Amino acid sequence: MANNTQNTTRKPLFGNKRSHSLRATRRRWNINTQNATIMVDGKPTKVRISARELKALKAQGRA
């Protein structure tokens, strides 16, 4: 399963893991995705959403 959100274009970030000797190996930082029920057109809908988006929706009172 791809680690991205259903309604936005957020994707994992890529970079290097650095050891003590500064050896570089590739790694990825995944998005903190959560399953949540939000209101869409007045109906509760289950979506996979990032924690940052969920926090913003809760502040707006939509989640």
mmCIF file of the N, C-alpha and C atoms, coordinates in Angstrom:
data_MODEL
# 
_entry.id   MODEL 
# 
loop_
_atom_site.group_PDB 
_atom_site.id 
_atom_site.type_symbol 
_atom_site.label_atom_id 
_atom_site.label_alt_id 
_atom_site.label_comp_id 
_atom_site.label_asym_id 
_atom_site.label_entity_id 
_atom_site.label_seq_id 
_atom_site.pdbx_PDB_ins_code 
_atom_site.Cartn_x 
_atom_site.Cartn_y 
_atom_site.Cartn_z 
_atom_site.occupancy 
_atom_site.B_iso_or_equiv 
_atom_site.pdbx_formal_charge 
_atom_site.auth_seq_id 
_atom_site.auth_comp_id 
_atom_site.auth_asym_id 
_atom_site.auth_atom_id 
_atom_site.pdbx_PDB_model_num 
ATOM 1   N N  . MET A 1 1  ? 0.842   -1.170 0.000  1.00 0.00 ? 1  MET A N  1 
ATOM 2   C CA . MET A 1 1  ? 0.000   0.000  0.000  1.00 0.00 ? 1  MET A CA 1 
ATOM 3   C C  . MET A 1 1  ? 0.891   1.237  0.000  1.00 0.00 ? 1  MET A C  1 
ATOM 4   N N  . ALA A 1 2  ? 0.595   2.163  -0.880 1.00 0.00 ? 2  ALA A N  1 
ATOM 5   C CA . ALA A 1 2  ? 1.369   3.393  -0.960 1.00 0.00 ? 2  ALA A CA 1 
ATOM 6   C C  . ALA A 1 2  ? 1.108   4.253  0.269  1.00 0.00 ? 2  ALA A C  1 
ATOM 7   N N  . ASN A 1 3  ? 2.144   4.883  0.737  1.00 0.00 ? 3  ASN A N  1 
ATOM 8   C CA . ASN A 1 3  ? 1.996   5.716  1.925  1.00 0.00 ? 3  ASN A CA 1 
ATOM 9   C C  . ASN A 1 3  ? 1.793   7.172  1.499  1.00 0.00 ? 3  ASN A C  1 
ATOM 10  N N  . ASN A 1 4  ? 0.601   7.478  1.017  1.00 0.00 ? 4  ASN A N  1 
ATOM 11  C CA . ASN A 1 4  ? 0.235   8.853  0.737  1.00 0.00 ? 4  ASN A CA 1 
ATOM 12  C C  . ASN A 1 4  ? -1.228  9.038  1.115  1.00 0.00 ? 4  ASN A C  1 
ATOM 13  N N  . THR A 1 5  ? -1.668  10.286 1.133  1.00 0.00 ? 5  THR A N  1 
ATOM 14  C CA . THR A 1 5  ? -3.026  10.556 1.568  1.00 0.00 ? 5  THR A CA 1 
ATOM 15  C C  . THR A 1 5  ? -3.978  10.491 0.392  1.00 0.00 ? 5  THR A C  1 
ATOM 16  N N  . GLN A 1 6  ? -5.262  10.298 0.680  1.00 0.00 ? 6  GLN A N  1 
ATOM 17  C CA . GLN A 1 6  ? -6.242  10.114 -0.375 1.00 0.00 ? 6  GLN A CA 1 
ATOM 18  C C  . GLN A 1 6  ? -6.631  11.424 -1.041 1.00 0.00 ? 6  GLN A C  1 
ATOM 19  N N  . ASN A 1 7  ? -6.673  12.520 -0.282 1.00 0.00 ? 7  ASN A N  1 
ATOM 20  C CA . ASN A 1 7  ? -7.227  13.747 -0.846 1.00 0.00 ? 7  ASN A CA 1 
ATOM 21  C C  . ASN A 1 7  ? -6.200  14.825 -1.148 1.00 0.00 ? 7  ASN A C  1 
ATOM 22  N N  . THR A 1 8  ? -4.939  14.618 -0.804 1.00 0.00 ? 8  THR A N  1 
ATOM 23  C CA . THR A 1 8  ? -3.913  15.597 -1.118 1.00 0.00 ? 8  THR A CA 1 
ATOM 24  C C  . THR A 1 8  ? -2.756  14.916 -1.826 1.00 0.00 ? 8  THR A C  1 
ATOM 25  N N  . THR A 1 9  ? -1.773  15.691 -2.189 1.00 0.00 ? 9  THR A N  1 
ATOM 26  C CA . THR A 1 9  ? -0.641  15.144 -2.948 1.00 0.00 ? 9  THR A CA 1 
ATOM 27  C C  . THR A 1 9  ? 0.584   14.941 -2.074 1.00 0.00 ? 9  THR A C  1 
ATOM 28  N N  . ARG A 1 10 ? 0.405   14.835 -0.753 1.00 0.00 ? 10 ARG A N  1 
ATOM 29  C CA . ARG A 1 10 ? 1.546   14.620 0.135  1.00 0.00 ? 10 ARG A CA 1 
ATOM 30  C C  . ARG A 1 10 ? 2.100   13.220 -0.089 1.00 0.00 ? 10 ARG A C  1 
ATOM 31  N N  . LYS A 1 11 ? 3.428   13.135 -0.212 1.00 0.00 ? 11 LYS A N  1 
ATOM 32  C CA . LYS A 1 11 ? 4.106   11.873 -0.457 1.00 0.00 ? 11 LYS A CA 1 
ATOM 33  C C  . LYS A 1 11 ? 5.303   11.768 0.476  1.00 0.00 ? 11 LYS A C  1 
ATOM 34  N N  . PRO A 1 12 ? 5.890   10.577 0.600  1.00 0.00 ? 12 PRO A N  1 
ATOM 35  C CA . PRO A 1 12 ? 7.073   10.438 1.452  1.00 0.00 ? 12 PRO A CA 1 
ATOM 36  C C  . PRO A 1 12 ? 8.230   11.291 0.940  1.00 0.00 ? 12 PRO A C  1 
ATOM 37  N N  . LEU A 1 13 ? 9.085   11.714 1.870  1.00 0.00 ? 13 LEU A N  1 
ATOM 38  C CA . LEU A 1 13 ? 10.293  12.449 1.521  1.00 0.00 ? 13 LEU A CA 1 
ATOM 39  C C  . LEU A 1 13 ? 11.463  11.477 1.476  1.00 0.00 ? 13 LEU A C  1 
ATOM 40  N N  . PHE A 1 14 ? 12.435  11.754 0.627  1.00 0.00 ? 14 PHE A N  1 
ATOM 41  C CA . PHE A 1 14 ? 13.588  10.879 0.464  1.00 0.00 ? 14 PHE A CA 1 
ATOM 42  C C  . PHE A 1 14 ? 14.854  11.628 0.814  1.00 0.00 ? 14 PHE A C  1 
ATOM 43  N N  . GLY A 1 15 ? 15.834  10.891 1.297  1.00 0.00 ? 15 GLY A N  1 
ATOM 44  C CA . GLY A 1 15 ? 17.106  11.514 1.641  1.00 0.00 ? 15 GLY A CA 1 
ATOM 45  C C  . GLY A 1 15 ? 18.123  10.450 2.004  1.00 0.00 ? 15 GLY A C  1 
ATOM 46  N N  . ASN A 1 16 ? 19.123  10.857 2.751  1.00 0.00 ? 16 ASN A N  1 
ATOM 47  C CA . ASN A 1 16 ? 20.192  9.949  3.147  1.00 0.00 ? 16 ASN A CA 1 
ATOM 48  C C  . ASN A 1 16 ? 20.174  9.708  4.647  1.00 0.00 ? 16 ASN A C  1 
ATOM 49  N N  . LYS A 1 17 ? 20.426  8.473  5.024  1.00 0.00 ? 17 LYS A N  1 
ATOM 50  C CA . LYS A 1 17 ? 20.679  8.125  6.416  1.00 0.00 ? 17 LYS A CA 1 
ATOM 51  C C  . LYS A 1 17 ? 22.185  8.284  6.615  1.00 0.00 ? 17 LYS A C  1 
ATOM 52  N N  . ARG A 1 18 ? 22.588  8.950  7.688  1.00 0.00 ? 18 ARG A N  1 
ATOM 53  C CA . ARG A 1 18 ? 24.008  9.196  7.918  1.00 0.00 ? 18 ARG A CA 1 
ATOM 54  C C  . ARG A 1 18 ? 24.468  8.473  9.176  1.00 0.00 ? 18 ARG A C  1 
ATOM 55  N N  . SER A 1 19 ? 25.473  7.640  9.043  1.00 0.00 ? 19 SER A N  1 
ATOM 56  C CA . SER A 1 19 ? 26.044  6.948  10.191 1.00 0.00 ? 19 SER A CA 1 
ATOM 57  C C  . SER A 1 19 ? 27.063  7.861  10.871 1.00 0.00 ? 19 SER A C  1 
ATOM 58  N N  . HIS A 1 20 ? 27.660  7.374  11.934 1.00 0.00 ? 20 HIS A N  1 
ATOM 59  C CA . HIS A 1 20 ? 28.674  8.153  12.652 1.00 0.00 ? 20 HIS A CA 1 
ATOM 60  C C  . HIS A 1 20 ? 29.866  8.468  11.747 1.00 0.00 ? 20 HIS A C  1 
ATOM 61  N N  . SER A 1 21 ? 30.184  7.543  10.821 1.00 0.00 ? 21 SER A N  1 
ATOM 62  C CA . SER A 1 21 ? 31.299  7.755  9.899  1.00 0.00 ? 21 SER A CA 1 
ATOM 63  C C  . SER A 1 21 ? 30.865  8.532  8.656  1.00 0.00 ? 21 SER A C  1 
ATOM 64  N N  . LEU A 1 22 ? 29.641  9.061  8.677  1.00 0.00 ? 22 LEU A N  1 
ATOM 65  C CA . LEU A 1 22 ? 29.060  9.855  7.583  1.00 0.00 ? 22 LEU A CA 1 
ATOM 66  C C  . LEU A 1 22 ? 28.871  9.063  6.301  1.00 0.00 ? 22 LEU A C  1 
ATOM 67  N N  . ARG A 1 23 ? 28.729  7.746  6.430  1.00 0.00 ? 23 ARG A N  1 
ATOM 68  C CA . ARG A 1 23 ? 28.398  6.917  5.278  1.00 0.00 ? 23 ARG A CA 1 
ATOM 69  C C  . ARG A 1 23 ? 26.932  7.174  4.928  1.00 0.00 ? 23 ARG A C  1 
ATOM 70  N N  . ALA A 1 24 ? 26.627  7.396  3.671  1.00 0.00 ? 24 ALA A N  1 
ATOM 71  C CA . ALA A 1 24 ? 25.275  7.753  3.251  1.00 0.00 ? 24 ALA A CA 1 
ATOM 72  C C  . ALA A 1 24 ? 24.583  6.555  2.613  1.00 0.00 ? 24 ALA A C  1 
ATOM 73  N N  . THR A 1 25 ? 23.397  6.215  3.133  1.00 0.00 ? 25 THR A N  1 
ATOM 74  C CA . THR A 1 25 ? 22.551  5.204  2.515  1.00 0.00 ? 25 THR A CA 1 
ATOM 75  C C  . THR A 1 25 ? 21.167  5.811  2.366  1.00 0.00 ? 25 THR A C  1 
ATOM 76  N N  . ARG A 1 26 ? 20.462  5.457  1.318  1.00 0.00 ? 26 ARG A N  1 
ATOM 77  C CA . ARG A 1 26 ? 19.170  6.058  1.015  1.00 0.00 ? 26 ARG A CA 1 
ATOM 78  C C  . ARG A 1 26 ? 18.108  5.603  2.007  1.00 0.00 ? 26 ARG A C  1 
ATOM 79  N N  . ARG A 1 27 ? 17.215  6.500  2.347  1.00 0.00 ? 27 ARG A N  1 
ATOM 80  C CA . ARG A 1 27 ? 16.095  6.180  3.232  1.00 0.00 ? 27 ARG A CA 1 
ATOM 81  C C  . ARG A 1 27 ? 14.920  7.065  2.866  1.00 0.00 ? 27 ARG A C  1 
ATOM 82  N N  . ARG A 1 28 ? 13.772  6.810  3.485  1.00 0.00 ? 28 ARG A N  1 
ATOM 83  C CA . ARG A 1 28 ? 12.583  7.627  3.240  1.00 0.00 ? 28 ARG A CA 1 
ATOM 84  C C  . ARG A 1 28 ? 11.887  7.940  4.543  1.00 0.00 ? 28 ARG A C  1 
ATOM 85  N N  . TRP A 1 29 ? 11.302  9.116  4.594  1.00 0.00 ? 29 TRP A N  1 
ATOM 86  C CA . TRP A 1 29 ? 10.516  9.568  5.728  1.00 0.00 ? 29 TRP A CA 1 
ATOM 87  C C  . TRP A 1 29 ? 9.056   9.479  5.318  1.00 0.00 ? 29 TRP A C  1 
ATOM 88  N N  . ASN A 1 30 ? 8.337   8.530  5.919  1.00 0.00 ? 30 ASN A N  1 
ATOM 89  C CA . ASN A 1 30 ? 6.936   8.323  5.571  1.00 0.00 ? 30 ASN A CA 1 
ATOM 90  C C  . ASN A 1 30 ? 6.044   9.352  6.257  1.00 0.00 ? 30 ASN A C  1 
ATOM 91  N N  . ILE A 1 31 ? 4.890   9.557  5.680  1.00 0.00 ? 31 ILE A N  1 
ATOM 92  C CA . ILE A 1 31 ? 3.902   10.466 6.240  1.00 0.00 ? 31 ILE A CA 1 
ATOM 93  C C  . ILE A 1 31 ? 3.155   9.734  7.357  1.00 0.00 ? 31 ILE A C  1 
ATOM 94  N N  . ASN A 1 32 ? 2.815   10.455 8.407  1.00 0.00 ? 32 ASN A N  1 
ATOM 95  C CA . ASN A 1 32 ? 2.059   9.891  9.519  1.00 0.00 ? 32 ASN A CA 1 
ATOM 96  C C  . ASN A 1 32 ? 0.583   9.857  9.109  1.00 0.00 ? 32 ASN A C  1 
ATOM 97  N N  . THR A 1 33 ? 0.165   8.773  8.443  1.00 0.00 ? 33 THR A N  1 
ATOM 98  C CA . THR A 1 33 ? -1.215  8.675  7.970  1.00 0.00 ? 33 THR A CA 1 
ATOM 99  C C  . THR A 1 33 ? -2.076  7.987  9.019  1.00 0.00 ? 33 THR A C  1 
ATOM 100 N N  . GLN A 1 34 ? -3.287  8.476  9.156  1.00 0.00 ? 34 GLN A N  1 
ATOM 101 C CA . GLN A 1 34 ? -4.250  7.954  10.109 1.00 0.00 ? 34 GLN A CA 1 
ATOM 102 C C  . GLN A 1 34 ? -5.568  7.705  9.389  1.00 0.00 ? 34 GLN A C  1 
ATOM 103 N N  . ASN A 1 35 ? -6.297  6.696  9.828  1.00 0.00 ? 35 ASN A N  1 
ATOM 104 C CA . ASN A 1 35 ? -7.648  6.488  9.335  1.00 0.00 ? 35 ASN A CA 1 
ATOM 105 C C  . ASN A 1 35 ? -8.578  7.344  10.181 1.00 0.00 ? 35 ASN A C  1 
ATOM 106 N N  . ALA A 1 36 ? -9.405  8.153  9.522  1.00 0.00 ? 36 ALA A N  1 
ATOM 107 C CA . ALA A 1 36 ? -10.273 9.068  10.249 1.00 0.00 ? 36 ALA A CA 1 
ATOM 108 C C  . ALA A 1 36 ? -11.618 9.145  9.547  1.00 0.00 ? 36 ALA A C  1 
ATOM 109 N N  . THR A 1 37 ? -12.626 9.508  10.305 1.00 0.00 ? 37 THR A N  1 
ATOM 110 C CA . THR A 1 37 ? -13.959 9.735  9.760  1.00 0.00 ? 37 THR A CA 1 
ATOM 111 C C  . THR A 1 37 ? -14.207 11.235 9.782  1.00 0.00 ? 37 THR A C  1 
ATOM 112 N N  . ILE A 1 38 ? -14.406 11.813 8.598  1.00 0.00 ? 38 ILE A N  1 
ATOM 113 C CA . ILE A 1 38 ? -14.660 13.245 8.497  1.00 0.00 ? 38 ILE A CA 1 
ATOM 114 C C  . ILE A 1 38 ? -15.987 13.469 7.787  1.00 0.00 ? 38 ILE A C  1 
ATOM 115 N N  . MET A 1 39 ? -16.518 14.663 7.945  1.00 0.00 ? 39 MET A N  1 
ATOM 116 C CA . MET A 1 39 ? -17.788 15.004 7.314  1.00 0.00 ? 39 MET A CA 1 
ATOM 117 C C  . MET A 1 39 ? -17.531 15.529 5.901  1.00 0.00 ? 39 MET A C  1 
ATOM 118 N N  . VAL A 1 40 ? -18.107 14.850 4.901  1.00 0.00 ? 40 VAL A N  1 
ATOM 119 C CA . VAL A 1 40 ? -18.011 15.273 3.512  1.00 0.00 ? 40 VAL A CA 1 
ATOM 120 C C  . VAL A 1 40 ? -19.430 15.389 2.982  1.00 0.00 ? 40 VAL A C  1 
ATOM 121 N N  . ASP A 1 41 ? -19.836 16.598 2.612  1.00 0.00 ? 41 ASP A N  1 
ATOM 122 C CA . ASP A 1 41 ? -21.195 16.889 2.135  1.00 0.00 ? 41 ASP A CA 1 
ATOM 123 C C  . ASP A 1 41 ? -22.244 16.460 3.156  1.00 0.00 ? 41 ASP A C  1 
ATOM 124 N N  . GLY A 1 42 ? -21.940 16.635 4.439  1.00 0.00 ? 42 GLY A N  1 
ATOM 125 C CA . GLY A 1 42 ? -22.884 16.317 5.498  1.00 0.00 ? 42 GLY A CA 1 
ATOM 126 C C  . GLY A 1 42 ? -22.958 14.848 5.872  1.00 0.00 ? 42 GLY A C  1 
ATOM 127 N N  . LYS A 1 43 ? -22.114 14.016 5.269  1.00 0.00 ? 43 LYS A N  1 
ATOM 128 C CA . LYS A 1 43 ? -22.110 12.585 5.560  1.00 0.00 ? 43 LYS A CA 1 
ATOM 129 C C  . LYS A 1 43 ? -20.755 12.180 6.122  1.00 0.00 ? 43 LYS A C  1 
ATOM 130 N N  . PRO A 1 44 ? -20.734 11.315 7.137  1.00 0.00 ? 44 PRO A N  1 
ATOM 131 C CA . PRO A 1 44 ? -19.449 10.839 7.643  1.00 0.00 ? 44 PRO A CA 1 
ATOM 132 C C  . PRO A 1 44 ? -18.787 9.898  6.628  1.00 0.00 ? 44 PRO A C  1 
ATOM 133 N N  . THR A 1 45 ? -17.514 10.161 6.334  1.00 0.00 ? 45 THR A N  1 
ATOM 134 C CA . THR A 1 45 ? -16.779 9.379  5.355  1.00 0.00 ? 45 THR A CA 1 
ATOM 135 C C  . THR A 1 45 ? -15.433 8.980  5.942  1.00 0.00 ? 45 THR A C  1 
ATOM 136 N N  . LYS A 1 46 ? -15.062 7.701  5.778  1.00 0.00 ? 46 LYS A N  1 
ATOM 137 C CA . LYS A 1 46 ? -13.765 7.239  6.252  1.00 0.00 ? 46 LYS A CA 1 
ATOM 138 C C  . LYS A 1 46 ? -12.709 7.531  5.185  1.00 0.00 ? 46 LYS A C  1 
ATOM 139 N N  . VAL A 1 47 ? -11.625 8.174  5.607  1.00 0.00 ? 47 VAL A N  1 
ATOM 140 C CA . VAL A 1 47 ? -10.528 8.498  4.703  1.00 0.00 ? 47 VAL A CA 1 
ATOM 141 C C  . VAL A 1 47 ? -9.206  8.222  5.393  1.00 0.00 ? 47 VAL A C  1 
ATOM 142 N N  . ARG A 1 48 ? -8.164  8.072  4.586  1.00 0.00 ? 48 ARG A N  1 
ATOM 143 C CA . ARG A 1 48 ? -6.795  7.968  5.095  1.00 0.00 ? 48 ARG A CA 1 
ATOM 144 C C  . ARG A 1 48 ? -6.180  9.349  4.918  1.00 0.00 ? 48 ARG A C  1 
ATOM 145 N N  . ILE A 1 49 ? -5.819  9.982  6.032  1.00 0.00 ? 49 ILE A N  1 
ATOM 146 C CA . ILE A 1 49 ? -5.423  11.381 6.033  1.00 0.00 ? 49 ILE A CA 1 
ATOM 147 C C  . ILE A 1 49 ? -4.182  11.541 6.895  1.00 0.00 ? 49 ILE A C  1 
ATOM 148 N N  . SER A 1 50 ? -3.362  12.534 6.592  1.00 0.00 ? 50 SER A N  1 
ATOM 149 C CA . SER A 1 50 ? -2.155  12.745 7.398  1.00 0.00 ? 50 SER A CA 1 
ATOM 150 C C  . SER A 1 50 ? -2.531  13.363 8.740  1.00 0.00 ? 50 SER A C  1 
ATOM 151 N N  . ALA A 1 51 ? -1.679  13.161 9.733  1.00 0.00 ? 51 ALA A N  1 
ATOM 152 C CA . ALA A 1 51 ? -1.942  13.681 11.073 1.00 0.00 ? 51 ALA A CA 1 
ATOM 153 C C  . ALA A 1 51 ? -1.991  15.202 11.063 1.00 0.00 ? 51 ALA A C  1 
ATOM 154 N N  . ARG A 1 52 ? -1.202  15.849 10.234 1.00 0.00 ? 52 ARG A N  1 
ATOM 155 C CA . ARG A 1 52 ? -1.203  17.306 10.143 1.00 0.00 ? 52 ARG A CA 1 
ATOM 156 C C  . ARG A 1 52 ? -2.552  17.810 9.616  1.00 0.00 ? 52 ARG A C  1 
ATOM 157 N N  . GLU A 1 53 ? -3.075  17.144 8.586  1.00 0.00 ? 53 GLU A N  1 
ATOM 158 C CA . GLU A 1 53 ? -4.377  17.533 8.037  1.00 0.00 ? 53 GLU A CA 1 
ATOM 159 C C  . GLU A 1 53 ? -5.493  17.258 9.029  1.00 0.00 ? 53 GLU A C  1 
ATOM 160 N N  . LEU A 1 54 ? -5.393  16.140 9.752  1.00 0.00 ? 54 LEU A N  1 
ATOM 161 C CA . LEU A 1 54 ? -6.400  15.790 10.749 1.00 0.00 ? 54 LEU A CA 1 
ATOM 162 C C  . LEU A 1 54 ? -6.436  16.831 11.864 1.00 0.00 ? 54 LEU A C  1 
ATOM 163 N N  . LYS A 1 55 ? -5.265  17.295 12.279 1.00 0.00 ? 55 LYS A N  1 
ATOM 164 C CA . LYS A 1 55 ? -5.183  18.324 13.308 1.00 0.00 ? 55 LYS A CA 1 
ATOM 165 C C  . LYS A 1 55 ? -5.848  19.620 12.834 1.00 0.00 ? 55 LYS A C  1 
ATOM 166 N N  . ALA A 1 56 ? -5.625  19.993 11.578 1.00 0.00 ? 56 ALA A N  1 
ATOM 167 C CA . ALA A 1 56 ? -6.232  21.205 11.028 1.00 0.00 ? 56 ALA A CA 1 
ATOM 168 C C  . ALA A 1 56 ? -7.748  21.067 10.929 1.00 0.00 ? 56 ALA A C  1 
ATOM 169 N N  . LEU A 1 57 ? -8.237  19.884 10.537 1.00 0.00 ? 57 LEU A N  1 
ATOM 170 C CA . LEU A 1 57 ? -9.676  19.660 10.424 1.00 0.00 ? 57 LEU A CA 1 
ATOM 171 C C  . LEU A 1 57 ? -10.343 19.677 11.803 1.00 0.00 ? 57 LEU A C  1 
ATOM 172 N N  . LYS A 1 58 ? -9.656  19.132 12.811 1.00 0.00 ? 58 LYS A N  1 
ATOM 173 C CA . LYS A 1 58 ? -10.214 19.158 14.163 1.00 0.00 ? 58 LYS A CA 1 
ATOM 174 C C  . LYS A 1 58 ? -10.310 20.587 14.695 1.00 0.00 ? 58 LYS A C  1 
ATOM 175 N N  . ALA A 1 59 ? -9.336  21.429 14.323 1.00 0.00 ? 59 ALA A N  1 
ATOM 176 C CA . ALA A 1 59 ? -9.367  22.829 14.750 1.00 0.00 ? 59 ALA A CA 1 
ATOM 177 C C  . ALA A 1 59 ? -10.542 23.557 14.100 1.00 0.00 ? 59 ALA A C  1 
ATOM 178 N N  . GLN A 1 60 ? -10.906 23.150 12.883 1.00 0.00 ? 60 GLN A N  1 
ATOM 179 C CA . GLN A 1 60 ? -12.041 23.747 12.181 1.00 0.00 ? 60 GLN A CA 1 
ATOM 180 C C  . GLN A 1 60 ? -13.360 23.141 12.602 1.00 0.00 ? 60 GLN A C  1 
ATOM 181 N N  . GLY A 1 61 ? -13.312 22.040 13.336 1.00 0.00 ? 61 GLY A N  1 
ATOM 182 C CA . GLY A 1 61 ? -14.526 21.359 13.789 1.00 0.00 ? 61 GLY A CA 1 
ATOM 183 C C  . GLY A 1 61 ? -15.147 20.467 12.738 1.00 0.00 ? 61 GLY A C  1 
ATOM 184 N N  . ARG A 1 62 ? -14.366 20.028 11.765 1.00 0.00 ? 62 ARG A N  1 
ATOM 185 C CA . ARG A 1 62 ? -14.886 19.199 10.675 1.00 0.00 ? 62 ARG A CA 1 
ATOM 186 C C  . ARG A 1 62 ? -14.555 17.726 10.841 1.00 0.00 ? 62 ARG A C  1 
ATOM 187 N N  . ALA A 1 63 ? -13.781 17.376 11.869 1.00 0.00 ? 63 ALA A N  1 
ATOM 188 C CA . ALA A 1 63 ? -13.406 15.966 12.046 1.00 0.00 ? 63 ALA A CA 1 
ATOM 189 C C  . ALA A 1 63 ? -13.812 15.487 13.420 1.00 0.00 ? 63 ALA A C  1 
# 
